[in-house]
């Protein structure tokens, strides 16, 4: 791949960098930073980044939580290679001993999943930004990007089933998705994760939410809570709010 086909992008004010495809495949940005912020500041366990792409969310957790370890799980050979190459960057040398890449389909079950290294009850936290565009939405001609963005029937159920299997009892899940996915998500989470907290993500105070963030605890029977929205921008202009700046730059957790 030519150097002009990739970019090296700084995140968290340069505390980590990501090698990403310039025009093909999935490119990470604000969604990944918001997802990573679901993990608490004091987290010191193992986090599984399901559908990791080039590894933005998982590395963002490591950047903010110095005692955490991350496993970046990606089905696409193309994107898994970017995750490996991102870890190999000199700018990310501080994370190499705390991160690994597993090239595997998140929807595998049983012995097939275990054989990839995703054993039952082996993680303290699972985070995911699953494909959330409907098949009826305008599609991209890029097959790698389509795989990362387009939700197939039953996909939410299969992703959360895997998260429930690999997360320890009392461990947590974090999800970022479109509001239209909320019914499928709640159905899949029921009986697996409780104590659910939902945070709407709004572009501006006057706008409807364009994302939702959900956090839950494995095996919990606690009820659902709706928290105040994360507002990304002020009423006018392109500047980020103070809270959004802190989250985008890995200075605080969402909760």
SULDAZI-V199190 format. One record per backbone hydrogen bond with DSSP energy under -1.0 kcal/mol. CO is the residue of the C=O (numbers start at 1). NH is the residue of the N-H. E is the energy in kcal/mol with one decimal. If there is no record, write none. Layout:
# SULDAZI-V199190
[[CO NH E] [CO NH E]]
This chain:
# SULDAZI-V199190
[[2 5 -1.9] [3 6 -1.3] [5 22 -3.4] [7 20 -2.7] [9 18 -2.4] [11 16 -1.6] [12 15 -1.1] [16 11 -2.9] [18 9 -2.8] [20 7 -2.6] [29 33 -1.4] [30 34 -2.6] [31 35 -2.5] [32 36 -2.4] [33 37 -1.4] [35 38 -1.8] [36 39 -1.4] [37 254 -3.2] [40 43 -1.7] [45 69 -2.4] [46 124 -2.1] [46 125 -1.5] [47 71 -2.5] [48 127 -2.9] [49 73 -2.5] [52 55 -2.4] [55 59 -2.5] [56 60 -2.1] [57 61 -1.8] [58 62 -1.8] [59 63 -2.3] [60 64 -1.5] [61 65 -2.6] [65 68 -2.0] [69 47 -2.7] [70 100 -1.6] [71 49 -2.9] [72 102 -3.0] [73 51 -1.5] [73 52 -2.5] [76 80 -2.8] [77 81 -1.8] [79 83 -1.9] [80 84 -2.3] [81 85 -2.5] [82 86 -2.3] [83 87 -2.1] [84 88 -1.4] [86 89 -1.2] [89 92 -1.6] [90 93 -1.6] [92 95 -2.2] [95 98 -2.0] [98 70 -2.9] [100 72 -3.2] [102 74 -2.2] [102 104 -1.0] [105 108 -1.8] [109 112 -1.0] [109 113 -1.2] [110 114 -2.4] [111 115 -2.3] [113 116 -1.2] [113 118 -1.4] [114 117 -1.6] [117 119 -1.1] [123 168 -2.9] [124 172 -2.0] [125 48 -2.7] [126 174 -2.4] [127 50 -2.5] [128 176 -1.7] [133 151 -3.4] [134 137 -1.9] [142 146 -2.4] [143 147 -2.1] [144 148 -1.4] [145 149 -1.4] [146 150 -2.8] [149 133 -3.3] [152 155 -2.0] [154 158 -1.9] [155 159 -2.6] [156 160 -2.5] [157 161 -2.1] [158 162 -1.8] [159 163 -2.1] [160 164 -2.7] [161 165 -1.5] [162 166 -2.3] [163 167 -1.8] [165 121 -2.5] [166 122 -1.4] [166 123 -2.4] [168 171 -2.7] [171 218 -3.3] [172 126 -2.0] [173 216 -1.9] [174 128 -2.0] [175 214 -2.4] [177 212 -2.7] [178 181 -2.1] [179 182 -1.9] [181 185 -2.5] [182 186 -2.7] [183 187 -2.3] [184 188 -2.1] [185 189 -2.4] [186 190 -1.6] [189 192 -2.4] [189 193 -2.7] [192 219 -2.3] [194 217 -2.8] [196 225 -2.7] [197 215 -2.1] [198 227 -2.6] [199 213 -2.4] [200 230 -2.9] [201 210 -2.4] [201 211 -1.3] [202 232 -2.7] [203 233 -2.3] [204 207 -1.8] [211 201 -2.7] [212 177 -2.2] [213 199 -2.8] [214 175 -2.3] [215 197 -2.5] [216 173 -2.2] [217 194 -2.7] [217 220 -1.7] [218 170 -1.6] [222 195 -2.4] [225 198 -2.6] [230 202 -2.3] [232 241 -2.1] [239 234 -1.2] [241 245 -2.5] [242 246 -2.0] [243 247 -2.1] [244 248 -3.0] [245 249 -1.7] [246 251 -3.1] [247 250 -1.5]]
